[in-house]
Amino acid sequence: MAGALARTVEWGAGWQNGSWTGVTNTSAEALSCADGKYAAVDQFVAGGLERYFPGRANVSNMTALAQYDTFLILLTAPVICDMPIAS
């Protein structure tokens, strides 16, 4: 992410928690730095649980990530991820 503000996170396989630091109204697809290494993303919202499954829009109901939202991500392999920081 040359020139952009980012933070690097290192996650092992299994459920990991995170906090979105990018801009509000970002699609869960923004977690593409973990592409091929995660199976699901969950976040608790006022109405309950929203889930995102990569490549499975028909069973995903996560609308968007807002700045400072927390989420759980199920990783199938370790990953080092550069996540954006909103300025």
Jmol script that loads the backbone (N, CA, C; Angstrom):
load data "model"
ATOM      1  N   MET A   1       0.829  -1.184   0.000  1.00  0.00           N
ATOM      2  CA  MET A   1       0.000   0.000   0.000  1.00  0.00           C
ATOM      3  C   MET A   1       0.874   1.247   0.000  1.00  0.00           C
ATOM      4  N   ALA A   2       1.691   1.352  -0.984  1.00  0.00           N
ATOM      5  CA  ALA A   2       2.629   2.455  -1.055  1.00  0.00           C
ATOM      6  C   ALA A   2       1.920   3.798  -0.986  1.00  0.00           C
ATOM      7  N   GLY A   3       2.376   4.659  -0.098  1.00  0.00           N
ATOM      8  CA  GLY A   3       1.841   6.000   0.028  1.00  0.00           C
ATOM      9  C   GLY A   3       0.592   6.102   0.887  1.00  0.00           C
ATOM     10  N   ALA A   4      -0.041   4.987   1.191  1.00  0.00           N
ATOM     11  CA  ALA A   4      -1.258   5.008   2.008  1.00  0.00           C
ATOM     12  C   ALA A   4      -0.914   4.668   3.447  1.00  0.00           C
ATOM     13  N   LEU A   5      -1.704   5.196   4.375  1.00  0.00           N
ATOM     14  CA  LEU A   5      -1.530   4.840   5.770  1.00  0.00           C
ATOM     15  C   LEU A   5      -2.071   3.435   5.983  1.00  0.00           C
ATOM     16  N   ALA A   6      -1.300   2.588   6.663  1.00  0.00           N
ATOM     17  CA  ALA A   6      -1.725   1.212   6.906  1.00  0.00           C
ATOM     18  C   ALA A   6      -1.089   0.704   8.191  1.00  0.00           C
ATOM     19  N   ARG A   7      -1.695  -0.346   8.728  1.00  0.00           N
ATOM     20  CA  ARG A   7      -1.089  -1.052   9.844  1.00  0.00           C
ATOM     21  C   ARG A   7      -1.001  -2.509   9.433  1.00  0.00           C
ATOM     22  N   THR A   8       0.018  -3.170   9.897  1.00  0.00           N
ATOM     23  CA  THR A   8       0.226  -4.567   9.561  1.00  0.00           C
ATOM     24  C   THR A   8      -0.223  -5.434  10.731  1.00  0.00           C
ATOM     25  N   VAL A   9      -1.063  -6.407  10.439  1.00  0.00           N
ATOM     26  CA  VAL A   9      -1.485  -7.366  11.449  1.00  0.00           C
ATOM     27  C   VAL A   9      -0.999  -8.747  11.035  1.00  0.00           C
ATOM     28  N   GLU A  10      -0.630  -9.548  12.014  1.00  0.00           N
ATOM     29  CA  GLU A  10      -0.226 -10.932  11.775  1.00  0.00           C
ATOM     30  C   GLU A  10      -1.181 -11.825  12.543  1.00  0.00           C
ATOM     31  N   TRP A  11      -1.862 -12.691  11.808  1.00  0.00           N
ATOM     32  CA  TRP A  11      -2.826 -13.591  12.406  1.00  0.00           C
ATOM     33  C   TRP A  11      -2.420 -15.024  12.138  1.00  0.00           C
ATOM     34  N   GLY A  12      -2.662 -15.896  13.121  1.00  0.00           N
ATOM     35  CA  GLY A  12      -2.485 -17.327  12.925  1.00  0.00           C
ATOM     36  C   GLY A  12      -3.787 -17.937  12.443  1.00  0.00           C
ATOM     37  N   ALA A  13      -3.734 -19.205  12.085  1.00  0.00           N
ATOM     38  CA  ALA A  13      -4.941 -19.909  11.652  1.00  0.00           C
ATOM     39  C   ALA A  13      -5.933 -19.997  12.811  1.00  0.00           C
ATOM     40  N   GLY A  14      -7.215 -19.988  12.493  1.00  0.00           N
ATOM     41  CA  GLY A  14      -8.278 -20.051  13.492  1.00  0.00           C
ATOM     42  C   GLY A  14      -9.012 -18.729  13.562  1.00  0.00           C
ATOM     43  N   TRP A  15      -9.880 -18.593  14.564  1.00  0.00           N
ATOM     44  CA  TRP A  15     -10.638 -17.349  14.736  1.00  0.00           C
ATOM     45  C   TRP A  15      -9.730 -16.267  15.299  1.00  0.00           C
ATOM     46  N   GLN A  16      -9.737 -15.099  14.667  1.00  0.00           N
ATOM     47  CA  GLN A  16      -8.974 -13.939  15.125  1.00  0.00           C
ATOM     48  C   GLN A  16      -9.918 -12.751  15.203  1.00  0.00           C
ATOM     49  N   ASN A  17      -9.662 -11.858  16.134  1.00  0.00           N
ATOM     50  CA  ASN A  17     -10.480 -10.651  16.203  1.00  0.00           C
ATOM     51  C   ASN A  17      -9.685  -9.481  15.650  1.00  0.00           C
ATOM     52  N   GLY A  18     -10.400  -8.517  15.119  1.00  0.00           N
ATOM     53  CA  GLY A  18      -9.774  -7.339  14.552  1.00  0.00           C
ATOM     54  C   GLY A  18     -10.690  -6.142  14.668  1.00  0.00           C
ATOM     55  N   SER A  19     -10.154  -5.004  14.304  1.00  0.00           N
ATOM     56  CA  SER A  19     -10.914  -3.759  14.295  1.00  0.00           C
ATOM     57  C   SER A  19     -10.605  -3.047  12.984  1.00  0.00           C
ATOM     58  N   TRP A  20     -11.652  -2.676  12.262  1.00  0.00           N
ATOM     59  CA  TRP A  20     -11.470  -2.003  10.978  1.00  0.00           C
ATOM     60  C   TRP A  20     -11.022  -0.565  11.227  1.00  0.00           C
ATOM     61  N   THR A  21      -9.923  -0.155  10.622  1.00  0.00           N
ATOM     62  CA  THR A  21      -9.408   1.195  10.801  1.00  0.00           C
ATOM     63  C   THR A  21      -9.504   2.014   9.516  1.00  0.00           C
ATOM     64  N   GLY A  22     -10.079   1.421   8.488  1.00  0.00           N
ATOM     65  CA  GLY A  22     -10.265   2.147   7.235  1.00  0.00           C
ATOM     66  C   GLY A  22     -11.506   3.022   7.291  1.00  0.00           C
ATOM     67  N   VAL A  23     -11.900   3.500   6.147  1.00  0.00           N
ATOM     68  CA  VAL A  23     -13.049   4.411   6.078  1.00  0.00           C
ATOM     69  C   VAL A  23     -14.357   3.646   6.271  1.00  0.00           C
ATOM     70  N   THR A  24     -15.386   4.361   6.736  1.00  0.00           N
ATOM     71  CA  THR A  24     -16.714   3.797   6.941  1.00  0.00           C
ATOM     72  C   THR A  24     -17.342   3.426   5.596  1.00  0.00           C
ATOM     73  N   ASN A  25     -18.237   2.457   5.624  1.00  0.00           N
ATOM     74  CA  ASN A  25     -18.945   1.943   4.446  1.00  0.00           C
ATOM     75  C   ASN A  25     -18.026   1.212   3.481  1.00  0.00           C
ATOM     76  N   THR A  26     -17.091   0.459   4.047  1.00  0.00           N
ATOM     77  CA  THR A  26     -16.179  -0.338   3.242  1.00  0.00           C
ATOM     78  C   THR A  26     -16.699  -1.771   3.191  1.00  0.00           C
ATOM     79  N   SER A  27     -16.735  -2.345   2.020  1.00  0.00           N
ATOM     80  CA  SER A  27     -17.177  -3.724   1.853  1.00  0.00           C
ATOM     81  C   SER A  27     -16.224  -4.675   2.563  1.00  0.00           C
ATOM     82  N   ALA A  28     -16.740  -5.789   3.044  1.00  0.00           N
ATOM     83  CA  ALA A  28     -15.892  -6.806   3.672  1.00  0.00           C
ATOM     84  C   ALA A  28     -14.866  -7.349   2.681  1.00  0.00           C
ATOM     85  N   GLU A  29     -15.096  -7.144   1.406  1.00  0.00           N
ATOM     86  CA  GLU A  29     -14.122  -7.562   0.400  1.00  0.00           C
ATOM     87  C   GLU A  29     -12.798  -6.827   0.563  1.00  0.00           C
ATOM     88  N   ALA A  30     -12.783  -5.769   1.380  1.00  0.00           N
ATOM     89  CA  ALA A  30     -11.544  -5.031   1.631  1.00  0.00           C
ATOM     90  C   ALA A  30     -10.530  -5.883   2.377  1.00  0.00           C
ATOM     91  N   LEU A  31     -10.953  -6.996   2.935  1.00  0.00           N
ATOM     92  CA  LEU A  31     -10.030  -7.901   3.616  1.00  0.00           C
ATOM     93  C   LEU A  31      -9.314  -8.798   2.609  1.00  0.00           C
ATOM     94  N   SER A  32      -9.186  -8.323   1.391  1.00  0.00           N
ATOM     95  CA  SER A  32      -8.594  -9.110   0.313  1.00  0.00           C
ATOM     96  C   SER A  32      -7.137  -9.481   0.568  1.00  0.00           C
ATOM     97  N   CYS A  33      -6.479  -8.802   1.504  1.00  0.00           N
ATOM     98  CA  CYS A  33      -5.094  -9.172   1.801  1.00  0.00           C
ATOM     99  C   CYS A  33      -5.031 -10.574   2.398  1.00  0.00           C
ATOM    100  N   ALA A  34      -6.157 -11.114   2.827  1.00  0.00           N
ATOM    101  CA  ALA A  34      -6.218 -12.473   3.360  1.00  0.00           C
ATOM    102  C   ALA A  34      -6.885 -13.432   2.366  1.00  0.00           C
ATOM    103  N   ASP A  35      -7.085 -12.983   1.119  1.00  0.00           N
ATOM    104  CA  ASP A  35      -7.761 -13.820   0.120  1.00  0.00           C
ATOM    105  C   ASP A  35      -7.158 -15.216   0.054  1.00  0.00           C
ATOM    106  N   GLY A  36      -8.035 -16.188  -0.017  1.00  0.00           N
ATOM    107  CA  GLY A  36      -7.607 -17.574  -0.119  1.00  0.00           C
ATOM    108  C   GLY A  36      -7.197 -18.181   1.212  1.00  0.00           C
ATOM    109  N   LYS A  37      -7.183 -17.375   2.267  1.00  0.00           N
ATOM    110  CA  LYS A  37      -6.744 -17.854   3.571  1.00  0.00           C
ATOM    111  C   LYS A  37      -7.790 -17.636   4.658  1.00  0.00           C
ATOM    112  N   TYR A  38      -9.014 -17.258   4.269  1.00  0.00           N
ATOM    113  CA  TYR A  38     -10.063 -17.116   5.273  1.00  0.00           C
ATOM    114  C   TYR A  38     -11.385 -17.658   4.745  1.00  0.00           C
ATOM    115  N   ALA A  39     -12.204 -18.126   5.692  1.00  0.00           N
ATOM    116  CA  ALA A  39     -13.458 -18.763   5.328  1.00  0.00           C
ATOM    117  C   ALA A  39     -14.674 -17.911   5.651  1.00  0.00           C
ATOM    118  N   ALA A  40     -14.556 -17.008   6.654  1.00  0.00           N
ATOM    119  CA  ALA A  40     -15.719 -16.218   7.062  1.00  0.00           C
ATOM    120  C   ALA A  40     -15.274 -15.004   7.862  1.00  0.00           C
ATOM    121  N   VAL A  41     -16.127 -13.974   7.838  1.00  0.00           N
ATOM    122  CA  VAL A  41     -15.967 -12.790   8.692  1.00  0.00           C
ATOM    123  C   VAL A  41     -17.316 -12.563   9.362  1.00  0.00           C
ATOM    124  N   ASP A  42     -17.300 -12.381  10.671  1.00  0.00           N
ATOM    125  CA  ASP A  42     -18.521 -12.121  11.433  1.00  0.00           C
ATOM    126  C   ASP A  42     -18.396 -10.782  12.149  1.00  0.00           C
ATOM    127  N   GLN A  43     -19.514 -10.078  12.258  1.00  0.00           N
ATOM    128  CA  GLN A  43     -19.536  -8.881  13.097  1.00  0.00           C
ATOM    129  C   GLN A  43     -20.909  -8.773  13.752  1.00  0.00           C
ATOM    130  N   PHE A  44     -20.880  -8.364  15.010  1.00  0.00           N
ATOM    131  CA  PHE A  44     -22.125  -8.160  15.737  1.00  0.00           C
ATOM    132  C   PHE A  44     -22.593  -6.731  15.502  1.00  0.00           C
ATOM    133  N   VAL A  45     -23.849  -6.590  15.143  1.00  0.00           N
ATOM    134  CA  VAL A  45     -24.468  -5.288  14.893  1.00  0.00           C
ATOM    135  C   VAL A  45     -25.738  -5.207  15.735  1.00  0.00           C
ATOM    136  N   ALA A  46     -26.353  -4.049  15.765  1.00  0.00           N
ATOM    137  CA  ALA A  46     -27.551  -3.850  16.582  1.00  0.00           C
ATOM    138  C   ALA A  46     -28.627  -4.898  16.293  1.00  0.00           C
ATOM    139  N   GLY A  47     -28.760  -5.319  15.061  1.00  0.00           N
ATOM    140  CA  GLY A  47     -29.787  -6.282  14.689  1.00  0.00           C
ATOM    141  C   GLY A  47     -29.374  -7.734  14.848  1.00  0.00           C
ATOM    142  N   GLY A  48     -28.154  -8.006  15.310  1.00  0.00           N
ATOM    143  CA  GLY A  48     -27.692  -9.381  15.476  1.00  0.00           C
ATOM    144  C   GLY A  48     -26.328  -9.594  14.846  1.00  0.00           C
ATOM    145  N   LEU A  49     -26.184 -10.700  14.146  1.00  0.00           N
ATOM    146  CA  LEU A  49     -24.909 -11.097  13.555  1.00  0.00           C
ATOM    147  C   LEU A  49     -24.956 -10.932  12.043  1.00  0.00           C
ATOM    148  N   GLU A  50     -23.918 -10.297  11.492  1.00  0.00           N
ATOM    149  CA  GLU A  50     -23.753 -10.235  10.034  1.00  0.00           C
ATOM    150  C   GLU A  50     -22.544 -11.079   9.681  1.00  0.00           C
ATOM    151  N   ARG A  51     -22.644 -11.783   8.550  1.00  0.00           N
ATOM    152  CA  ARG A  51     -21.563 -12.667   8.135  1.00  0.00           C
ATOM    153  C   ARG A  51     -21.198 -12.411   6.678  1.00  0.00           C
ATOM    154  N   TYR A  52     -19.923 -12.616   6.379  1.00  0.00           N
ATOM    155  CA  TYR A  52     -19.437 -12.504   5.002  1.00  0.00           C
ATOM    156  C   TYR A  52     -18.619 -13.753   4.699  1.00  0.00           C
ATOM    157  N   PHE A  53     -18.957 -14.398   3.590  1.00  0.00           N
ATOM    158  CA  PHE A  53     -18.225 -15.560   3.112  1.00  0.00           C
ATOM    159  C   PHE A  53     -17.631 -15.192   1.754  1.00  0.00           C
ATOM    160  N   PRO A  54     -16.315 -15.177   1.623  1.00  0.00           N
ATOM    161  CA  PRO A  54     -15.710 -14.759   0.353  1.00  0.00           C
ATOM    162  C   PRO A  54     -16.223 -15.597  -0.831  1.00  0.00           C
ATOM    163  N   GLY A  55     -16.627 -14.896  -1.865  1.00  0.00           N
ATOM    164  CA  GLY A  55     -17.102 -15.551  -3.079  1.00  0.00           C
ATOM    165  C   GLY A  55     -18.485 -16.176  -2.953  1.00  0.00           C
ATOM    166  N   ARG A  56     -19.203 -15.880  -1.854  1.00  0.00           N
ATOM    167  CA  ARG A  56     -20.520 -16.490  -1.646  1.00  0.00           C
ATOM    168  C   ARG A  56     -21.534 -15.418  -1.254  1.00  0.00           C
ATOM    169  N   ALA A  57     -21.778 -14.511  -2.160  1.00  0.00           N
ATOM    170  CA  ALA A  57     -22.714 -13.414  -1.903  1.00  0.00           C
ATOM    171  C   ALA A  57     -24.115 -13.919  -1.567  1.00  0.00           C
ATOM    172  N   ASN A  58     -24.487 -15.090  -2.084  1.00  0.00           N
ATOM    173  CA  ASN A  58     -25.831 -15.613  -1.845  1.00  0.00           C
ATOM    174  C   ASN A  58     -26.080 -16.005  -0.382  1.00  0.00           C
ATOM    175  N   VAL A  59     -25.042 -16.226   0.411  1.00  0.00           N
ATOM    176  CA  VAL A  59     -25.218 -16.567   1.825  1.00  0.00           C
ATOM    177  C   VAL A  59     -24.589 -15.524   2.758  1.00  0.00           C
ATOM    178  N   SER A  60     -24.066 -14.442   2.195  1.00  0.00           N
ATOM    179  CA  SER A  60     -23.462 -13.370   2.988  1.00  0.00           C
ATOM    180  C   SER A  60     -24.494 -12.279   3.237  1.00  0.00           C
ATOM    181  N   ASN A  61     -24.482 -11.728   4.459  1.00  0.00           N
ATOM    182  CA  ASN A  61     -25.409 -10.636   4.744  1.00  0.00           C
ATOM    183  C   ASN A  61     -24.716  -9.428   5.380  1.00  0.00           C
ATOM    184  N   MET A  62     -23.398  -9.421   5.391  1.00  0.00           N
ATOM    185  CA  MET A  62     -22.670  -8.276   5.948  1.00  0.00           C
ATOM    186  C   MET A  62     -22.775  -7.118   4.962  1.00  0.00           C
ATOM    187  N   THR A  63     -23.260  -5.990   5.458  1.00  0.00           N
ATOM    188  CA  THR A  63     -23.456  -4.847   4.569  1.00  0.00           C
ATOM    189  C   THR A  63     -22.160  -4.079   4.343  1.00  0.00           C
ATOM    190  N   ALA A  64     -21.502  -3.657   5.402  1.00  0.00           N
ATOM    191  CA  ALA A  64     -20.253  -2.897   5.256  1.00  0.00           C
ATOM    192  C   ALA A  64     -19.569  -2.780   6.610  1.00  0.00           C
ATOM    193  N   LEU A  65     -18.286  -2.481   6.564  1.00  0.00           N
ATOM    194  CA  LEU A  65     -17.518  -2.198   7.771  1.00  0.00           C
ATOM    195  C   LEU A  65     -17.461  -0.691   7.973  1.00  0.00           C
ATOM    196  N   ALA A  66     -17.659  -0.254   9.187  1.00  0.00           N
ATOM    197  CA  ALA A  66     -17.516   1.158   9.528  1.00  0.00           C
ATOM    198  C   ALA A  66     -16.224   1.321  10.319  1.00  0.00           C
ATOM    199  N   GLN A  67     -15.652   2.510  10.275  1.00  0.00           N
ATOM    200  CA  GLN A  67     -14.413   2.743  10.998  1.00  0.00           C
ATOM    201  C   GLN A  67     -14.593   2.373  12.470  1.00  0.00           C
ATOM    202  N   TYR A  68     -13.671   1.602  12.981  1.00  0.00           N
ATOM    203  CA  TYR A  68     -13.609   1.099  14.364  1.00  0.00           C
ATOM    204  C   TYR A  68     -14.578  -0.038  14.659  1.00  0.00           C
ATOM    205  N   ASP A  69     -15.256  -0.575  13.649  1.00  0.00           N
ATOM    206  CA  ASP A  69     -16.041  -1.791  13.858  1.00  0.00           C
ATOM    207  C   ASP A  69     -15.105  -2.928  14.224  1.00  0.00           C
ATOM    208  N   THR A  70     -15.556  -3.778  15.116  1.00  0.00           N
ATOM    209  CA  THR A  70     -14.801  -4.982  15.424  1.00  0.00           C
ATOM    210  C   THR A  70     -15.401  -6.140  14.638  1.00  0.00           C
ATOM    211  N   PHE A  71     -14.578  -7.144  14.368  1.00  0.00           N
ATOM    212  CA  PHE A  71     -15.037  -8.295  13.611  1.00  0.00           C
ATOM    213  C   PHE A  71     -14.227  -9.514  14.023  1.00  0.00           C
ATOM    214  N   LEU A  72     -14.747 -10.674  13.692  1.00  0.00           N
ATOM    215  CA  LEU A  72     -14.037 -11.943  13.848  1.00  0.00           C
ATOM    216  C   LEU A  72     -13.783 -12.475  12.450  1.00  0.00           C
ATOM    217  N   ILE A  73     -12.592 -13.019  12.224  1.00  0.00           N
ATOM    218  CA  ILE A  73     -12.262 -13.585  10.922  1.00  0.00           C
ATOM    219  C   ILE A  73     -11.742 -14.996  11.157  1.00  0.00           C
ATOM    220  N   LEU A  74     -12.260 -15.953  10.393  1.00  0.00           N
ATOM    221  CA  LEU A  74     -11.841 -17.344  10.497  1.00  0.00           C
ATOM    222  C   LEU A  74     -10.799 -17.613   9.430  1.00  0.00           C
ATOM    223  N   LEU A  75      -9.546 -17.745   9.863  1.00  0.00           N
ATOM    224  CA  LEU A  75      -8.431 -17.962   8.942  1.00  0.00           C
ATOM    225  C   LEU A  75      -8.126 -19.445   8.811  1.00  0.00           C
ATOM    226  N   THR A  76      -7.874 -19.863   7.589  1.00  0.00           N
ATOM    227  CA  THR A  76      -7.518 -21.249   7.320  1.00  0.00           C
ATOM    228  C   THR A  76      -6.012 -21.437   7.269  1.00  0.00           C
ATOM    229  N   ALA A  77      -5.267 -20.338   7.290  1.00  0.00           N
ATOM    230  CA  ALA A  77      -3.802 -20.363   7.270  1.00  0.00           C
ATOM    231  C   ALA A  77      -3.304 -19.046   7.860  1.00  0.00           C
ATOM    232  N   PRO A  78      -2.078 -19.013   8.370  1.00  0.00           N
ATOM    233  CA  PRO A  78      -1.538 -17.751   8.889  1.00  0.00           C
ATOM    234  C   PRO A  78      -1.481 -16.694   7.788  1.00  0.00           C
ATOM    235  N   VAL A  79      -1.588 -15.429   8.183  1.00  0.00           N
ATOM    236  CA  VAL A  79      -1.578 -14.343   7.203  1.00  0.00           C
ATOM    237  C   VAL A  79      -0.966 -13.089   7.825  1.00  0.00           C
ATOM    238  N   ILE A  80      -0.273 -12.349   7.002  1.00  0.00           N
ATOM    239  CA  ILE A  80       0.193 -11.002   7.359  1.00  0.00           C
ATOM    240  C   ILE A  80      -0.588 -10.064   6.451  1.00  0.00           C
ATOM    241  N   CYS A  81      -1.291  -9.126   7.052  1.00  0.00           N
ATOM    242  CA  CYS A  81      -2.254  -8.316   6.323  1.00  0.00           C
ATOM    243  C   CYS A  81      -1.974  -6.831   6.553  1.00  0.00           C
ATOM    244  N   ASP A  82      -1.894  -6.032   5.508  1.00  0.00           N
ATOM    245  CA  ASP A  82      -1.800  -4.569   5.641  1.00  0.00           C
ATOM    246  C   ASP A  82      -3.210  -4.018   5.547  1.00  0.00           C
ATOM    247  N   MET A  83      -3.682  -3.451   6.657  1.00  0.00           N
ATOM    248  CA  MET A  83      -5.029  -2.889   6.705  1.00  0.00           C
ATOM    249  C   MET A  83      -4.953  -1.368   6.694  1.00  0.00           C
ATOM    250  N   PRO A  84      -5.822  -0.718   5.915  1.00  0.00           N
ATOM    251  CA  PRO A  84      -5.771   0.738   5.785  1.00  0.00           C
ATOM    252  C   PRO A  84      -6.156   1.448   7.088  1.00  0.00           C
ATOM    253  N   ILE A  85      -5.633   2.648   7.231  1.00  0.00           N
ATOM    254  CA  ILE A  85      -5.992   3.527   8.328  1.00  0.00           C
ATOM    255  C   ILE A  85      -6.598   4.777   7.701  1.00  0.00           C
ATOM    256  N   ALA A  86      -7.810   5.103   8.083  1.00  0.00           N
ATOM    257  CA  ALA A  86      -8.459   6.303   7.554  1.00  0.00           C
ATOM    258  C   ALA A  86      -7.755   7.534   8.108  1.00  0.00           C
ATOM    259  N   SER A  87      -7.583   8.515   7.265  1.00  0.00           N
ATOM    260  CA  SER A  87      -6.913   9.743   7.730  1.00  0.00           C
ATOM    261  C   SER A  87      -7.895  10.857   7.935  1.00  0.00           C
TER     262      SER A  87
END
end "model"
wireframe off; spacefill off
backbone 0.3
color backbone group
